[in-house]
Amino acid sequence: MVIATIADQIARGIEGVADTLTAPFSDPVIRLGVTGLSRAGKTVLITSLVANLMDRGRMTGLAAAANGAIRTAYLQPQPDDTVPRFAYEAHLTRLTAPEPSWPEGTSRISELRLSLRVQPSGLLSGFSGPRTVHVDIVDYPGEWLLDLGLLDRTYQDWSAGALERAKGRPGGDTYLATVADSDASAKLEEPNAQALAESYTAHLKASREAGFSDCSPGRFLLPGDMAGSPVLTFAPLEGASFPRGSLGREFERRFESYKRNIVKPFFRDHFAKIDRQIVLVDVLGAIHAGPAALDDLRTAMARILGAFRPGRNAFLTRIFQGRQVERILFAATKADHLHHSQHPQLTAITEALLREAKDRADFAGAKTAAMSIAALRTTVEETVEHRDGPLDVVRGRLLENGKQAAFYPGKLPADPSHLLAPAREGSDKWLDADYSIMNFAPAPLTLRPGDGPPHIRLDKAAQFLLGDRL
């Protein structure tokens, strides 16, 4: 394993040197990773971002769009022929149909190349014509992010953590009872192994439905063509060591195979090549699910972001250390579910939630920011009379029945510690407030020529992530 790891590092180093040395003689490329856990809105964000970069009427917060530096934008075949293309046209059709609907969530990795013709600015702008900047957007299931935290863990470490997290979670007690009835030192029998894996997978799915974030391994939730394969047929067990030929020893071997054959190739071939990153976080959903879910989101994001290599992509740095993530945006999604007067509170909670990871990235030299966004605005704001006085609400079309409804989710605290402290302390529920969410359907759109879909701060997100290169 040590030799294989060294070989991987050497291969990445050679590839990085080749990319760096040829970069000055080719069109600049920005590799933008879009990450986040399930239901954070990755597919909608990519679709809306591309649509708004092609029709830039709503992108006044992106300097290159506002001043006309972007002359045109067009889609091109992505450079990697082995990766499926992001189904941009199909997703946009669903969002802009007379009866719009949400596109399916991400279930596999995909990629899309958007090329921008940009007129350089500055002292030499009059002496050079437009240049092309390629934006390669990489989309992959949020559940896969959780696997990156497994790379530095042993089977025993992972099992201990997984068994501890299962206590009190949906389906957790059932799985723990199954483990108690199993003998990890007994001879491997495949039906028993499959039963344990199925019970653990059912627990993960139930936990995800209840709003928990740390539900790993991620491929257990999205197995694809590998469903039923031995590499996905393992589960956490108690014990520090297991005899040869036993159930525990085989699960330990399969855990290492999972890291070697699934997690490492994903990290090497896709994740490690990203130089700009947007991390989508469904903070409102976690708050609604309760203190335990919010604290679970905090720990899951800290573990996920530990896999990033933040820093500046200077010429020599890229030669000797490989590509690093230069800019990371932490974006709380679904800001359209709140009146704009509460957006500062949502942003502050997001910053506090990710403080540890954000400070680590800042220290390493990456630029970071946090903001509240909505890639596709589904509501309008209103003020209604309430028995306690005027109330700021949002109104939208409900997903379940298509009816219009006004919604007030509850007042978010100005001090994030009023939420994070009970979450860290293991409180069962919020003591002084009740936070709600609604599932809004996308609103029917009537777009003027030159306008992309309506959004909240998507232009400012693009300015932070791409503006310096345009």
DORO-41822 format. One record per residue (C-alpha): x, y, z; residue number from 0; residue in one letter. Coordinates in nm, 4 decimals, padded with zeros to 6 digits. Layout:
REM DORO-41822
NODE_xx_yy_zz_n_res
NODE_X_Y_Z_NUM_A
...
//
This chain:
REM DORO-41822
NODE_xx_yy_zz_n_res
NODE_00.0000_00.0000_00.0000_0_M
NODE_00.2870_00.2392_00.0762_1_V
NODE_00.4440_00.1788_-00.2656_2_I
NODE_00.1082_00.2307_-00.4372_3_A
NODE_00.0550_00.5577_-00.2506_4_T
NODE_00.4019_00.6829_-00.3479_5_I
NODE_00.3356_00.5862_-00.7099_6_A
NODE_00.0069_00.7776_-00.7066_7_D
NODE_00.1814_01.0865_-00.5696_8_Q
NODE_00.4562_01.0667_-00.8336_9_I
NODE_00.1970_01.0278_-01.1106_10_A
NODE_00.0002_01.3272_-00.9862_11_R
NODE_00.3214_01.5277_-00.9609_12_G
NODE_00.4225_01.4499_-01.3191_13_I
NODE_00.0733_01.5350_-01.4430_14_E
NODE_00.0790_01.8608_-01.2462_15_G
NODE_00.4167_01.9608_-01.3906_16_V
NODE_00.2940_01.8901_-01.7455_17_A
NODE_-00.0233_02.0921_-01.6937_18_D
NODE_00.1666_02.3829_-01.5396_19_T
NODE_00.4358_02.4008_-01.8095_20_L
NODE_00.1833_02.3954_-02.0945_21_T
NODE_-00.0634_02.6382_-01.9296_22_A
NODE_00.1045_02.9630_-02.0521_23_P
NODE_00.0636_02.8470_-02.4139_24_F
NODE_-00.3029_02.7439_-02.3975_25_S
NODE_-00.6366_02.8955_-02.3052_26_D
NODE_-00.6783_02.9351_-01.9280_27_P
NODE_-00.9003_02.6753_-01.7600_28_V
NODE_-01.0845_02.7105_-01.4293_29_I
NODE_-01.1917_02.3785_-01.2760_30_R
NODE_-01.4886_02.4540_-01.0529_31_L
NODE_-01.6044_02.1842_-00.8139_32_G
NODE_-01.9643_02.1927_-00.6953_33_V
NODE_-01.9978_01.9934_-00.3759_34_T
NODE_-02.2455_01.9517_-00.0951_35_G
NODE_-02.4515_01.6876_00.0721_36_L
NODE_-02.7798_01.5456_-00.0522_37_S
NODE_-03.0585_01.7971_-00.1247_38_R
NODE_-02.8290_02.0990_-00.1049_39_A
NODE_-02.9169_02.1897_-00.4663_40_G
NODE_-02.6052_02.1084_-00.6696_41_K
NODE_-02.7862_02.0228_-00.9941_42_T
NODE_-03.0030_02.3363_-00.9840_43_V
NODE_-02.7040_02.5572_-00.9028_44_L
NODE_-02.5001_02.4338_-01.1988_45_I
NODE_-02.7964_02.4669_-01.4356_46_T
NODE_-02.8812_02.8191_-01.3211_47_S
NODE_-02.5177_02.9314_-01.3143_48_L
NODE_-02.4557_02.8214_-01.6726_49_V
NODE_-02.7860_02.9716_-01.7922_50_A
NODE_-02.7053_03.3034_-01.6249_51_N
NODE_-02.3521_03.3132_-01.7645_52_L
NODE_-02.4917_03.2594_-02.1139_53_M
NODE_-02.7691_03.5219_-02.0665_54_D
NODE_-02.6173_03.7704_-01.8250_55_R
NODE_-02.8982_04.0199_-01.7681_56_G
NODE_-02.9292_03.9214_-01.3999_57_R
NODE_-02.5535_03.9002_-01.3330_58_M
NODE_-02.4835_04.2603_-01.2353_59_T
NODE_-02.2756_04.1442_-00.9379_60_G
NODE_-02.0270_03.9765_-01.1739_61_L
NODE_-01.7961_04.2585_-01.2820_62_A
NODE_-01.7028_04.1068_-01.6188_63_A
NODE_-02.0715_04.0750_-01.7058_64_A
NODE_-02.1666_04.4216_-01.5803_65_A
NODE_-01.8906_04.6016_-01.7730_66_N
NODE_-01.9326_04.3991_-02.0910_67_G
NODE_-01.5956_04.2242_-02.0740_68_A
NODE_-01.7671_03.8904_-02.1395_69_I
NODE_-01.8488_03.9120_-02.5089_70_R
NODE_-02.0170_03.5730_-02.5415_71_T
NODE_-02.0487_03.2356_-02.3702_72_A
NODE_-02.1010_02.8972_-02.5287_73_Y
NODE_-02.0908_02.5294_-02.4398_74_L
NODE_-01.8195_02.3000_-02.5708_75_Q
NODE_-01.7400_01.9288_-02.5344_76_P
NODE_-01.5607_01.8705_-02.2050_77_Q
NODE_-01.1966_01.7596_-02.2288_78_P
NODE_-01.2473_01.4259_-02.0499_79_D
NODE_-01.4230_01.1847_-02.2852_80_D
NODE_-01.4577_00.9209_-02.0123_81_T
NODE_-01.6843_01.1323_-01.7868_82_V
NODE_-02.0572_01.1695_-01.8624_83_P
NODE_-02.1689_01.5155_-01.9713_84_R
NODE_-02.3825_01.7144_-01.7264_85_F
NODE_-02.7351_01.7117_-01.8728_86_A
NODE_-02.7666_02.0904_-01.8784_87_Y
NODE_-03.0285_02.1181_-02.1518_88_E
NODE_-03.2569_01.8548_-01.9946_89_A
NODE_-03.2355_02.0160_-01.6512_90_H
NODE_-03.3001_02.3657_-01.7886_91_L
NODE_-03.6009_02.2388_-01.9829_92_T
NODE_-03.7568_02.1033_-01.6639_93_R
NODE_-03.6963_02.4282_-01.4731_94_L
NODE_-03.8349_02.6533_-01.7475_95_T
NODE_-04.1283_02.4395_-01.8665_96_A
NODE_-04.4846_02.5816_-01.8449_97_P
NODE_-04.5310_02.3449_-01.5491_98_E
NODE_-04.1756_02.3443_-01.4092_99_P
NODE_-04.0367_02.0660_-01.1921_100_S
NODE_-03.7155_02.0000_-01.0052_101_W
NODE_-03.4553_01.7914_-01.1910_102_P
NODE_-03.3353_01.4610_-01.0524_103_E
NODE_-03.0560_01.4802_-00.7971_104_G
NODE_-02.6971_01.3908_-00.8775_105_T
NODE_-02.6359_01.0153_-00.8869_106_S
NODE_-02.3028_01.0019_-01.0732_107_R
NODE_-02.0119_01.2223_-01.1656_108_I
NODE_-02.0551_01.4507_-01.4655_109_S
NODE_-01.8799_01.7454_-01.6231_110_E
NODE_-01.9598_02.0461_-01.8408_111_L
NODE_-01.7343_02.2972_-02.0177_112_R
NODE_-01.8546_02.6554_-02.0584_113_L
NODE_-01.6248_02.8775_-02.2639_114_S
NODE_-01.6276_03.2557_-02.2225_115_L
NODE_-01.4877_03.5067_-02.4733_116_R
NODE_-01.3474_03.7838_-02.2569_117_V
NODE_-01.1981_04.1200_-02.3532_118_Q
NODE_-00.8952_04.1848_-02.1280_119_P
NODE_-00.8977_04.5050_-01.9226_120_S
NODE_-00.6150_04.7201_-01.7938_121_G
NODE_-00.3272_04.9051_-01.9562_122_L
NODE_-00.2769_04.6548_-02.2384_123_L
NODE_-00.6437_04.5987_-02.3164_124_S
NODE_-00.6269_04.8139_-02.6302_125_G
NODE_-00.3444_04.6055_-02.7743_126_F
NODE_-00.4991_04.2596_-02.7400_127_S
NODE_-00.8183_04.1030_-02.8622_128_G
NODE_-01.0639_03.8839_-02.6711_129_P
NODE_-00.9324_03.5647_-02.5152_130_R
NODE_-01.1132_03.2431_-02.4253_131_T
NODE_-01.1481_03.1268_-02.0658_132_V
NODE_-01.2813_02.7746_-02.0139_133_H
NODE_-01.4833_02.6925_-01.7027_134_V
NODE_-01.4943_02.3171_-01.6413_135_D
NODE_-01.7700_02.2427_-01.3898_136_I
NODE_-01.7478_01.9088_-01.2094_137_V
NODE_-02.0626_01.7696_-01.0463_138_D
NODE_-02.0731_01.4602_-00.8304_139_Y
NODE_-02.2994_01.3119_-00.5615_140_P
NODE_-02.2650_01.4793_-00.2252_141_G
NODE_-02.2666_01.1405_-00.0563_142_E
NODE_-01.9273_01.0666_-00.2155_143_W
NODE_-01.7748_01.3553_-00.0213_144_L
NODE_-01.8205_01.1673_00.3031_145_L
NODE_-01.5944_00.8895_00.1765_146_D
NODE_-01.2919_01.1194_00.1602_147_L
NODE_-01.2780_01.1152_00.5394_148_G
NODE_-01.2289_00.7369_00.5313_149_L
NODE_-00.8903_00.7515_00.3601_150_L
NODE_-00.6939_00.8061_00.6823_151_D
NODE_-00.9007_00.5718_00.8994_152_R
NODE_-00.8676_00.2032_00.9800_153_T
NODE_-01.1613_-00.0333_00.9780_154_Y
NODE_-01.1535_-00.0451_01.3578_155_Q
NODE_-01.1563_00.3357_01.3902_156_D
NODE_-01.4401_00.3681_01.1421_157_W
NODE_-01.6413_00.0914_01.3089_158_S
NODE_-01.6105_00.2486_01.6525_159_A
NODE_-01.7329_00.5848_01.5244_160_G
NODE_-02.0147_00.4344_01.3158_161_A
NODE_-02.1444_00.2242_01.6049_162_L
NODE_-02.1379_00.5244_01.8389_163_E
NODE_-02.3259_00.7437_01.5887_164_R
NODE_-02.5891_00.4732_01.5400_165_A
NODE_-02.7103_00.5094_01.8985_166_K
NODE_-03.0431_00.6901_01.8973_167_G
NODE_-03.0523_00.7447_01.5220_168_R
NODE_-03.3302_00.6032_01.3024_169_P
NODE_-03.2663_00.2344_01.2447_170_G
NODE_-02.9573_00.2475_01.4641_171_G
NODE_-03.0913_00.0409_01.7508_172_D
NODE_-03.2038_-00.2278_01.5068_173_T
NODE_-02.8579_-00.2485_01.3549_174_Y
NODE_-02.6858_-00.2481_01.6955_175_L
NODE_-02.9078_-00.5396_01.7992_176_A
NODE_-02.8032_-00.7241_01.4826_177_T
NODE_-02.4368_-00.6655_01.5673_178_V
NODE_-02.4921_-00.7904_01.9220_179_A
NODE_-02.6318_-01.1168_01.7826_180_D
NODE_-02.3369_-01.1606_01.5435_181_S
NODE_-01.9981_-01.3165_01.6142_182_D
NODE_-01.7304_-01.1200_01.4303_183_A
NODE_-01.4768_-01.3965_01.4998_184_S
NODE_-01.6948_-01.6693_01.3474_185_A
NODE_-01.6250_-01.8098_01.0015_186_K
NODE_-01.7449_-01.5912_00.7165_187_L
NODE_-02.0808_-01.6919_00.5748_188_E
NODE_-02.1917_-01.4690_00.2888_189_E
NODE_-02.5652_-01.4635_00.3802_190_P
NODE_-02.4751_-01.3277_00.7247_191_N
NODE_-02.2453_-01.0674_00.5686_192_A
NODE_-02.5190_-00.9565_00.3309_193_Q
NODE_-02.7741_-00.9332_00.6105_194_A
NODE_-02.5447_-00.7083_00.8157_195_L
NODE_-02.4687_-00.4855_00.5161_196_A
NODE_-02.8385_-00.4541_00.4313_197_E
NODE_-02.9287_-00.3681_00.7912_198_S
NODE_-02.6562_-00.1028_00.8083_199_Y
NODE_-02.7604_00.0440_00.4722_200_T
NODE_-03.1226_00.0665_00.5904_201_A
NODE_-03.0006_00.2548_00.8982_202_H
NODE_-02.8040_00.5001_00.6802_203_L
NODE_-03.1027_00.5655_00.4546_204_K
NODE_-03.3359_00.6237_00.7503_205_A
NODE_-03.0834_00.8610_00.9080_206_S
NODE_-03.0491_01.0598_00.5878_207_R
NODE_-03.4270_01.0908_00.5604_208_E
NODE_-03.4353_01.2240_00.9190_209_A
NODE_-03.1928_01.5046_00.8296_210_G
NODE_-02.8571_01.3623_00.9405_211_F
NODE_-02.5547_01.4364_00.7239_212_S
NODE_-02.2790_01.1940_00.8244_213_D
NODE_-02.4087_00.8770_00.6608_214_C
NODE_-02.1028_00.6983_00.5259_215_S
NODE_-01.9903_00.5091_00.3243_216_P
NODE_-02.1556_00.7213_00.0585_217_G
NODE_-02.1760_00.4507_-00.2102_218_R
NODE_-02.4056_00.2516_00.0201_219_F
NODE_-02.6678_00.5185_-00.0488_220_L
NODE_-02.5942_00.5441_-00.4227_221_L
NODE_-02.4478_00.2067_-00.5254_222_P
NODE_-02.5260_00.2244_-00.8986_223_G
NODE_-02.3839_-00.0708_-01.0904_224_D
NODE_-02.1943_-00.1906_-00.7823_225_M
NODE_-02.5102_-00.2841_-00.5878_226_A
NODE_-02.4642_-00.6246_-00.4291_227_G
NODE_-02.0894_-00.6401_-00.4991_228_S
NODE_-01.8504_-00.7546_-00.2225_229_P
NODE_-01.6896_-00.4107_-00.2078_230_V
NODE_-02.0238_-00.2778_-00.0778_231_L
NODE_-02.0969_-00.5773_00.1428_232_T
NODE_-01.9438_-00.4843_00.4761_233_F
NODE_-02.0564_-00.3058_00.7916_234_A
NODE_-01.9103_-00.1870_01.1237_235_P
NODE_-01.8404_-00.4514_01.3886_236_L
NODE_-01.7023_-00.4516_01.7397_237_E
NODE_-01.3490_-00.5808_01.8004_238_G
NODE_-00.9862_-00.4806_01.7658_239_A
NODE_-00.8627_-00.7850_01.5714_240_S
NODE_-01.0162_-01.0838_01.3988_241_F
NODE_-00.8856_-01.4319_01.3101_242_P
NODE_-00.8123_-01.5296_00.9508_243_R
NODE_-01.1191_-01.6403_00.7554_244_G
NODE_-01.3599_-01.4734_00.9986_245_S
NODE_-01.6460_-01.2333_00.9273_246_L
NODE_-01.4566_-00.9447_01.0891_247_G
NODE_-01.1369_-01.0074_00.8924_248_R
NODE_-01.3294_-01.0160_00.5631_249_E
NODE_-01.5152_-00.6935_00.6468_250_F
NODE_-01.1825_-00.5315_00.7275_251_E
NODE_-01.0421_-00.6457_00.3911_252_R
NODE_-01.3480_-00.5157_00.2038_253_R
NODE_-01.3263_-00.1814_00.3834_254_F
NODE_-00.9672_-00.1404_00.2626_255_E
NODE_-01.0744_-00.2491_-00.0864_256_S
NODE_-01.3478_00.0146_-00.0811_257_Y
NODE_-01.0932_00.2852_-00.0037_258_K
NODE_-00.8428_00.1557_-00.2592_259_R
NODE_-01.0766_00.0842_-00.5524_260_N
NODE_-01.3505_00.3442_-00.5078_261_I
NODE_-01.2450_00.6351_-00.2872_262_V
NODE_-00.8850_00.6846_-00.3989_263_K
NODE_-00.9559_00.6823_-00.7756_264_P
NODE_-01.2278_00.9423_-00.7271_265_F
NODE_-00.9953_01.1619_-00.5222_266_F
NODE_-00.7045_01.1195_-00.7658_267_R
NODE_-00.8924_01.1552_-01.0945_268_D
NODE_-01.1422_01.4273_-01.0080_269_H
NODE_-01.1385_01.5835_-00.6635_270_F
NODE_-00.7639_01.6587_-00.6456_271_A
NODE_-00.7735_01.8491_-00.9775_272_K
NODE_-01.0157_02.1200_-00.8635_273_I
NODE_-00.8861_02.4747_-00.8083_274_D
NODE_-01.2119_02.6590_-00.7218_275_R
NODE_-01.4777_02.5138_-00.4946_276_Q
NODE_-01.8317_02.5973_-00.3886_277_I
NODE_-01.9610_02.4004_-00.0911_278_V
NODE_-02.3417_02.3979_-00.0710_279_L
NODE_-02.4917_02.3546_00.2739_280_V
NODE_-02.8614_02.3037_00.3532_281_D
NODE_-02.8402_02.4848_00.6856_282_V
NODE_-03.2150_02.5491_00.7041_283_L
NODE_-03.2909_02.1782_00.6624_284_G
NODE_-03.0499_02.0864_00.9416_285_A
NODE_-03.1967_02.3502_01.1748_286_I
NODE_-03.5450_02.2194_01.1066_287_H
NODE_-03.4337_01.8606_01.1810_288_A
NODE_-03.3128_01.9649_01.5266_289_G
NODE_-02.9962_02.0179_01.7350_290_P
NODE_-02.8564_01.6683_01.6734_291_A
NODE_-02.8843_01.7084_01.2949_292_A
NODE_-02.7233_02.0543_01.3064_293_L
NODE_-02.4263_01.9297_01.5076_294_D
NODE_-02.3967_01.6291_01.2779_295_D
NODE_-02.3790_01.8676_00.9818_296_L
NODE_-02.1021_02.0615_01.1576_297_R
NODE_-01.8887_01.7521_01.2188_298_T
NODE_-01.9572_01.6073_00.8731_299_A
NODE_-01.8516_01.9278_00.6962_300_M
NODE_-01.5367_01.9542_00.9083_301_A
NODE_-01.4425_01.5993_00.8092_302_R
NODE_-01.5234_01.6609_00.4423_303_I
NODE_-01.3314_01.9859_00.4190_304_L
NODE_-01.0299_01.8209_00.5774_305_G
NODE_-00.9782_01.6519_00.2402_306_A
NODE_-00.9254_01.9840_00.0608_307_F
NODE_-00.5751_02.1100_-00.0088_308_R
NODE_-00.6307_02.4850_00.0179_309_P
NODE_-00.3667_02.7305_-00.0945_310_G
NODE_-00.2507_02.9497_-00.3789_311_R
NODE_-00.1854_02.7992_-00.7226_312_N
NODE_00.1398_02.9834_-00.7830_313_A
NODE_00.3588_02.8536_-01.0650_314_F
NODE_00.6217_02.6815_-00.8488_315_L
NODE_00.3617_02.5592_-00.6010_316_T
NODE_00.1738_02.3758_-00.8753_317_R
NODE_00.4968_02.2178_-01.0021_318_I
NODE_00.6102_02.0816_-00.6671_319_F
NODE_00.2853_02.0317_-00.4749_320_Q
NODE_00.0177_01.9826_-00.7411_321_G
NODE_-00.3041_02.1743_-00.7835_322_R
NODE_-00.4531_02.3391_-00.4762_323_Q
NODE_-00.7937_02.4927_-00.4064_324_V
NODE_-00.7470_02.8700_-00.4329_325_E
NODE_-01.0970_02.9856_-00.3418_326_R
NODE_-01.3704_02.8181_-00.1408_327_I
NODE_-01.7216_02.9573_-00.1111_328_L
NODE_-01.9453_02.8245_00.1651_329_F
NODE_-02.3004_02.8823_00.0441_330_A
NODE_-02.6150_02.8345_00.2507_331_A
NODE_-02.8741_02.7381_-00.0084_332_T
NODE_-03.2504_02.7990_-00.0264_333_K
NODE_-03.2188_03.1614_00.0853_334_A
NODE_-03.5472_03.2241_-00.0987_335_D
NODE_-03.7218_03.0331_00.1837_336_H
NODE_-03.6450_03.3326_00.4078_337_L
NODE_-03.7330_03.6993_00.3855_338_H
NODE_-03.4216_03.8981_00.2943_339_H
NODE_-03.4207_04.0532_00.6411_340_S
NODE_-03.3081_03.7148_00.7791_341_Q
NODE_-03.0353_03.6456_00.5247_342_H
NODE_-02.7588_03.8016_00.7430_343_P
NODE_-02.8515_03.5640_01.0266_344_Q
NODE_-02.8397_03.2641_00.7911_345_L
NODE_-02.4967_03.3702_00.6632_346_T
NODE_-02.3660_03.4202_01.0182_347_A
NODE_-02.4888_03.0748_01.1233_348_I
NODE_-02.3195_02.9223_00.8190_349_T
NODE_-01.9902_03.0953_00.9001_350_E
NODE_-02.0052_02.9791_01.2614_351_A
NODE_-02.1000_02.6269_01.1567_352_L
NODE_-01.7936_02.6000_00.9334_353_L
NODE_-01.5595_02.8164_01.1384_354_R
NODE_-01.2972_02.5485_01.2029_355_E
NODE_-01.2683_02.4405_00.8403_356_A
NODE_-01.2811_02.7990_00.7146_357_K
NODE_-01.0010_02.9102_00.9465_358_D
NODE_-00.7870_02.6181_00.8303_359_R
NODE_-00.8369_02.7154_00.4657_360_A
NODE_-00.7642_03.0834_00.5370_361_D
NODE_-00.4428_02.9902_00.7168_362_F
NODE_-00.3261_02.7787_00.4218_363_A
NODE_-00.3592_03.0750_00.1867_364_G
NODE_-00.6930_03.0098_00.0207_365_A
NODE_-00.9509_03.2849_-00.0030_366_K
NODE_-01.2808_03.1908_00.1561_367_T
NODE_-01.6220_03.3498_00.1880_368_A
NODE_-01.9689_03.2595_00.3128_369_A
NODE_-02.3003_03.3830_00.1786_370_M
NODE_-02.6658_03.2907_00.1540_371_S
NODE_-02.7862_03.2166_-00.1983_372_I
NODE_-03.0712_03.0714_-00.3997_373_A
NODE_-02.9678_02.9377_-00.7386_374_A
NODE_-03.3304_02.9552_-00.8510_375_L
NODE_-03.5694_03.1896_-00.6744_376_R
NODE_-03.9030_03.0168_-00.6135_377_T
NODE_-04.0783_03.2703_-00.3867_378_T
NODE_-04.1765_03.6352_-00.3549_379_V
NODE_-04.1602_03.8385_-00.0359_380_E
NODE_-04.4609_03.9814_00.1438_381_E
NODE_-04.5483_04.1460_00.4734_382_T
NODE_-04.8689_04.0228_00.6356_383_V
NODE_-05.0579_04.1363_00.9420_384_E
NODE_-05.0253_03.9085_01.2425_385_H
NODE_-05.1654_03.9280_01.5928_386_R
NODE_-04.8213_04.0399_01.7146_387_D
NODE_-04.7769_04.2936_01.4344_388_G
NODE_-04.6438_04.2895_01.0746_389_P
NODE_-04.4732_03.9660_00.9761_390_L
NODE_-04.2220_03.9262_00.6904_391_D
NODE_-04.3020_03.6099_00.4923_392_V
NODE_-04.2308_03.4455_00.1585_393_V
NODE_-04.4975_03.3118_-00.0744_394_R
NODE_-04.4536_03.0278_-00.3205_395_G
NODE_-04.6100_02.7250_-00.4883_396_R
NODE_-04.6152_02.4149_-00.2698_397_L
NODE_-04.4488_02.1077_-00.4158_398_L
NODE_-04.7059_01.8587_-00.2880_399_E
NODE_-05.0217_02.0209_-00.4280_400_N
NODE_-04.9202_02.3225_-00.6391_401_G
NODE_-05.1173_02.5668_-00.4222_402_K
NODE_-04.9850_02.9085_-00.3246_403_Q
NODE_-04.8921_02.9499_00.0421_404_A
NODE_-04.7336_03.2162_00.2618_405_A
NODE_-04.4582_03.0861_00.4884_406_F
NODE_-04.2752_03.2102_00.7964_407_Y
NODE_-04.0029_02.9653_00.9084_408_P
NODE_-03.9342_03.1219_01.2470_409_G
NODE_-03.6961_03.3932_01.3589_410_K
NODE_-03.3314_03.2943_01.3273_411_L
NODE_-03.1149_03.4217_01.6161_412_P
NODE_-02.8721_03.7047_01.5548_413_A
NODE_-02.6156_03.5174_01.7658_414_D
NODE_-02.5295_03.1804_01.6041_415_P
NODE_-02.4255_03.0371_01.9415_416_S
NODE_-02.7935_03.0274_02.0417_417_H
NODE_-02.8216_02.7388_01.7941_418_L
NODE_-02.4729_02.5890_01.7954_419_L
NODE_-02.4410_02.5633_02.1736_420_A
NODE_-02.7523_02.3454_02.2233_421_P
NODE_-02.6418_02.1401_01.9234_422_A
NODE_-02.2979_02.0730_02.0735_423_R
NODE_-02.4526_01.9943_02.4126_424_E
NODE_-02.6751_01.7250_02.2649_425_G
NODE_-03.0139_01.8883_02.3252_426_S
NODE_-03.3133_01.6954_02.1962_427_D
NODE_-03.4967_02.0032_02.0666_428_K
NODE_-03.4777_02.3811_02.0437_429_W
NODE_-03.5901_02.5265_02.3742_430_L
NODE_-03.7207_02.8694_02.2768_431_D
NODE_-03.8142_02.8439_01.9097_432_A
NODE_-03.9641_02.6194_01.6450_433_D
NODE_-03.8126_02.6256_01.2970_434_Y
NODE_-04.0053_02.5024_00.9960_435_S
NODE_-03.9370_02.4434_00.6286_436_I
NODE_-04.1577_02.4029_00.3250_437_M
NODE_-04.0949_02.2269_-00.0023_438_N
NODE_-04.1543_02.4842_-00.2733_439_F
NODE_-04.1929_02.3909_-00.6392_440_A
NODE_-04.0151_02.6017_-00.9027_441_P
NODE_-04.2307_02.8936_-01.0134_442_A
NODE_-04.3372_02.9290_-01.3799_443_P
NODE_-04.0960_03.1685_-01.5507_444_L
NODE_-04.1383_03.4386_-01.8136_445_T
NODE_-03.7838_03.5382_-01.9074_446_L
NODE_-03.6974_03.8489_-02.1039_447_R
NODE_-03.4402_03.8136_-02.3842_448_P
NODE_-03.0939_03.8210_-02.2307_449_G
NODE_-03.2083_03.7200_-01.8820_450_D
NODE_-03.1264_03.3948_-01.7093_451_G
NODE_-03.3417_03.2380_-01.4356_452_P
NODE_-03.4062_03.4520_-01.1246_453_P
NODE_-03.1719_03.3911_-00.8324_454_H
NODE_-03.0388_03.5381_-00.5091_455_I
NODE_-02.6682_03.6363_-00.5067_456_R
NODE_-02.5631_03.3859_-00.7696_457_L
NODE_-02.3876_03.6742_-00.9462_458_D
NODE_-02.1897_03.7581_-00.6314_459_K
NODE_-02.0998_03.3919_-00.5891_460_A
NODE_-01.9708_03.3862_-00.9476_461_A
NODE_-01.7717_03.7059_-00.8856_462_Q
NODE_-01.5957_03.5499_-00.5872_463_F
NODE_-01.5265_03.2181_-00.7619_464_L
NODE_-01.4441_03.3364_-01.1151_465_L
NODE_-01.4196_03.7153_-01.1212_466_G
NODE_-01.0427_03.7466_-01.0793_467_D
NODE_-00.9836_03.5222_-01.3822_468_R
NODE_-01.2243_03.7124_-01.6093_469_L
//
